[in-house]
């Protein structure tokens, strides 16, 4: 069991704590619907300290990441962030990550929660032929995330520097209240305007308290993991160990746009290029559930009584007032408007294949 640096304040805010993998985390503070809609309409505060931060320095830092990641970092500049998959030799996704550029010899790789330790070891092993220093700095960092239309106003309550010019997929070093050093970025996992605050772990609880206290006038609320899941699903953002893993490629998962074939070499290049050229057998698609049922991971997807795939994620789309799901099906059945049934082993439920994202209010975009 692990706990984040912000764990000590959970009880103060009446968090409903449960296990998420090996982490003891707040699943809800009030209820998932209230938190979900607060992010869509106002602002919510999340503890994302379970994600990993890997510091990579050295004369070969850029060259190493060009080999390790499928996206192209050749034109990246100081203060930019790039989203990418990190793949194995068969094109399967080892992790989906963001790369932060401090300079061409210094980067951070921010990992998914599920793969923080695995990704450190992968980078060390597969980057051993490059002159780089790899350091797991995650244990010393707290990660707070402000998400929602009023997130900038909430952030300004604690940041002394001007952050109004910070664009999507950019970051900067800044000073918080009492001179606390932080890194502020704009990436996000909800589809709304949002900011991440990387802070030394010893100050994480203090900044959390200050954000809540100083944000009372705009109605900021703390949010738990359940609303993270429902918010990301409305945008059809993938979740590791549900929608993607080492047996699934970026092309199959709808992340083919991150694969830059112009690069001379990267792990999994041959297989991924072939899939981009020839197509794939299976594809990740979205479903609206027409019956009163929330699909579960592993449910069978049927077309005219025949199994054509499986559900990977399902939840209530609170912004849509509909039950929604993602799942892999045979590509030949993937036309929007096609009707399917979901089989949970006991009953069948009607489902309609739809275009994703399910929720498309003008907010943040992932494609960078």
N, C-alpha and C positions, 0 to 999 in steps of 0.2 A: 504494500500500500504506500502510495506517495501523496504528498500534499504540496500545494503551491505556496509561494510566499504570502498570498492573500488569504489563505485558509483561516488565520486567526480572526478575521472580521466577519466570517460567514454567519456566525451565530448572532452577532449584533444586528444583522439585516434579515434575520429570520429565514435563512436559506434552508431549503429542503435538500439535504446532502445525500448523495448516493455514489455508488462506484461507477466509474467510466473507465473500463480497462483496469489499469493498476492505480488510477487516480481517484481520490476522494474529492468529489466536485459538487458544486451547487447545481442541481437539476432544475430547480425553480426557486424564485424568491417569493413571488405572489402566485401567479399561475401562468402557464405557457402562452395562453391566448393574449392576456394583458401585456406580457413582455413582448411578444411578437408584434402586436399592433403598436406598441410604444415605439419600436424601432422603425416601423413603416411610417409613422405619423409624427414622431417627435425625436426622442433620443434614449438609448439604453446603454448601459455599461456592462461589459463582459470581462471575466477573468480568463485569459487565454494563455496563461503562463505554462500550460502543459506542452505548448509547442516548443520545438528545439531551435537553438541558435548556434550555428557552427561558424567560427571565425577562420578564414583562410587567408594567409599572407604568404608572399614570396614572389620572386621574379617570374615564376611560371603560373601564377594564380589564374590569370585570364585563360591561358592556354589549357590548363587543367580543366577548368569549368567548361570550356568549349568542347572538350572530350566527354565530360561526365554528363552534361545536359543536352537535351535535344534542341532547345531554343538557341538562338544566335545572340551572343553577348558582344560581338566584335565592335559594335558601335555604341555600347553602353558608356555613359559618362557618370561622373561623380553625382550622387544624389538620385540616381535612377534605380528602379526595381524592375525585374523581369520575372514573369511567371514561366515555369517550365516543368516538364517531367524529367525524371532521372531514371533511365531504363537499364535493363539487363541485356545480355547478348541476344536474347530472343525477342527483344522489343517490349517485354513486360515492364510495368511501372514499378520501380523500386520505391519511389516516393514522388509526390508532386510538391514542388518547393518554390520559394521565391528567392531570387538572388539580389542582394543589396550591394551596390558598388560604392565604396569609399574612395578608391582609386584603382587603377589597373593592376596594382599589386596587392590589393586588400579588398576582400568581399566578405559578406555574411551570406550563408545559406540558412534560410528559415524553413524548418521541416514541418510536416504534419505531426500531430500529437502521437499517432500510432507508430511513427518511424523515427523518433528523435535519436535513439541509440543506434538503431540499424543504419541510419543514414551517415552518422559519424564514422562508423566502421567501414561502410561502403566507400566513402570518399577517401579514407586513409588507405584502404587496400587497392582500389582502382586508380588512385592518384599517386601511387608510390614511385612512379617513374618521373615525376615532376618535382621541381624544387619549390615545395610549399610547406608551410607549417599549419597544421590543422588542430584547432582547439575547440573543445566543447565548452562554450561559455554559457549555455542555457541555465545551469543550476544557479548562476549568480544574477539572473535577470527575471524581473517580473514583467508580464505583458498584459496591459490593460487595453481594451478596445472600446472606443466610443462609436456607436453606429446609429444613424438616423439623420433626418433633414436638419436637425438642430445640433448636430455633433460639433460643428465648428464653434458655435457659441459656448457650448459646455467646455471645450478645450481651452478657449481663450481665458476662462476663469482661472486657469492654473499655469498658463504658459506666458512668460514675459516677452518672448520674441514674436515677431510677426509671422504668422503661419498662413495668412490669407492667400499667398501666392503659391502655396503647395498644391501641385497638380496631382491627378490620379497616377499612381505608380511612381511617386517620388517620395523622398524622405529628406530630413535634415536634422542635424544636431540642434538642440535648443536648451534653454534654461527654464526650469519650472520654479514654482514658489520656493522660497528659502534657498535658492541657488542649486536645487537638485538637478543634476545633468540628466537629460532624457534624449531619446531619439524618437521623432514623430514621423510616421509614414502614413500613406493613404493607399491601402490595398482593399482589405475588407472581404467579407464572406456572406454578405446579406443582400447585396444589390442596392443598398442605400449609400448615401454619402457617409464616409466614416474615416476614423483615424485610429492608428495603433500607437501606443505609448510604451516604449521599451525603457525600463527604469531599473537601477540597481535594486536587487531584491530587498535590501533592508529598508528601502523607502516605499515599497509597493503598497503596503497597507495605508500609509499616510496619504499617498496620492489618491488612493481609492476613496478614503474618507473625505478628502478635500473636494474631489469631483462631485460626490453626492451632496455634500453640504452646500457648496457654492452653486450647484446646479438646481437647487430646490425651486428657484423662481421659474425655471423653464420646464420643470417637471421630470427631470432625469430619474430613471429607476434602474436598480441592478437587475441583470438578466442572467438566466442559467442556460445550461447546455441544451435543454429541450427546445428552447426558442432558437438557438443556433441552428439546430437540425431542421426545424420547420422553415426558417427563413432561407437557408441555403437551398432547400429542396424546391421552394417556389421559383428560384432562379436556375434550377437544374445544375447547380454546382456539385461536383462529385465529392464523395467522402471515401477516404481510404479504408479498406477492409469491408466496405459495403459495395460501392460502385466500381472501385478499381483495386487492383492488387498486382502481384508479379506475374499473373497469368493473363492479364489484360493489357493491351497496347493503347497508347494515346489515340491512335486512329480509330480503334473500336469504340473508345470512350468519348468520342466527339472532340478530342483535343488534338486532332491532326494539325490544326493551325499552329501549334507550338513546335512542330517538327520542321526544322529549316534545312531543306535538302541542299542548299547552297554551301553549307559547311563541308569542309574536306573530309572530316571524320568525327564520328561520335558513337558511343556504345549503342548498338541496335540499329545502326543506320541502314544496313542492307535490307533487313526485314521490313522496317518502317517505310522505306522508299517503295518497296514492292507493294505494300498495302495501299499506299497513296496512289500508286499507278493502277493497280488491278482491282482495288476494292477489298472489302472484308466480308466474311461470312455472317458475322454477328454485329449488332449495333445497339448502342444504348439509346433508348427512346423514352418518351413520357406518356403517362396514361392519366386520364380523368376517370375516376371510379363512379359508375352510375348507380350502384347500389350502396347501401349503408354499411360500408366495410373499409377499414384501413389496411391495405396490403402489408404483409410482413416479408422480411428478407427471406428468400428461398421459395416463396409461393410460386406455383407453376403457372405459366402463361399459355393459354390454349387458343388455337385458331381452328374453328370448326371441329372441335373435339381433339385436335392433335396438338401435342406439346411443341411449342416453338421457342420457348425461352423461360427465364425466371426473373422474378422481381428482385431488385437489389435494395431499394429504399422505398418506404411509404410513410405518409403522414397526412395530417390535416393541413390544407392550405388556408390558413386563417384569413388571409387577405382576399381570398377567392371564394371562401365558404364552400369549398369542395375538398373531397379526399383525392389525393394525387399520389403518383408513384413513378419511379424510374425502374427500368428493367432491360435486360439484354434479350433481344429476339433475333431470329434469322433476318438478315438484311432484306431478303426478298419479300417480307411481310411488313415492311416498315413505313408504308404510306400513311400519312395523316388522314384520319377519318375512318380507318379500318377498325372494326369492332372485334374485341377479344373477350375471353372469360379468364378470371383469376381463380385458380383452384388452391384452396388452403388445406386440402386433405379431407375436408368435411362437406364443404359447399362450394358452389360456383357463383361468381359475382361478375356482373357486366362491366366492361371497361372500354374506353374509347381512346385510341392512339391520337395524340395531339402534338402540335408544334411546341417545342420548348424554346425559351423559358416559359413556365406557366404564368409567371407574373412579370410584366414588362413595363412597369412605371419607369419613367425616365429617372435613372439613378446612376449607380456606378456600373462600369462595364469591366469584364474580366480580360478581354482580348488585348494584350499588350505585347 
